């Protein structure tokens, strides 16, 4: 069997491929890079990779095609999608179709490093507990529960928290802030100095923050589906956006 390569990057922009390669190699990671889906799928059939970084927009076949073919072929390598900031809907779709995360373009070195480290840790955490029934999740990243009064309770998944080393600090958004589905709604600073954005599962307006997390951020790890919730929000596009989330009765 071929020796595993840490990362396969799939992007038709040479400057992106070169930039990702520089960051990965500086971190001691092995990497291969291709510019199209056909070449990528050939490599995935023949080689072994720990993580795939795949652009949504590719020549001939797009990143969704890569996800579909990997699923059909039983290739379980985690995939992080790379997408333009103007295509958050594509990112939401990719998460529903099996991507574990996405990195928006243009990205910083810190955003790339935090995404890659989460992705590499994810493969060891396949058996993490799924979120409870009645919740909806944005991929494997965050969740929302719609309460009886129509308010959305928002938090992060157990799996996401296990890909982040011990939380050092949580940075909240203020109440009355408008949130957008799949855009950052809070930031975690971890003990390894990496900073991780928490992506909001649903658009809406913040009405309440879980203030106890400021002094006890460890609740995010200890009890992510109960006392570790982040916000209560008033959803702005509930029926449409809920269709793009995954019911928590489904496995990771």
PyMOL commands that set and color helices and strands:
alter all, ss='L'
color gray80, all
select helices_A, chain A and resi 14-26+37-46+63-72+88-96+109-125+158-162+212-215+219-222+238-242
alter helices_A, ss='H'
color red, helices_A
select strands_A, chain A and resi 5-10+31-34+49-55+78-84+101-105+136-138+142-146+151-156+167-171+178-179+184-190+195-199+204-209+231-235+246-247
alter strands_A, ss='S'
color yellow, strands_A
deselect
rebuild
show_as cartoon
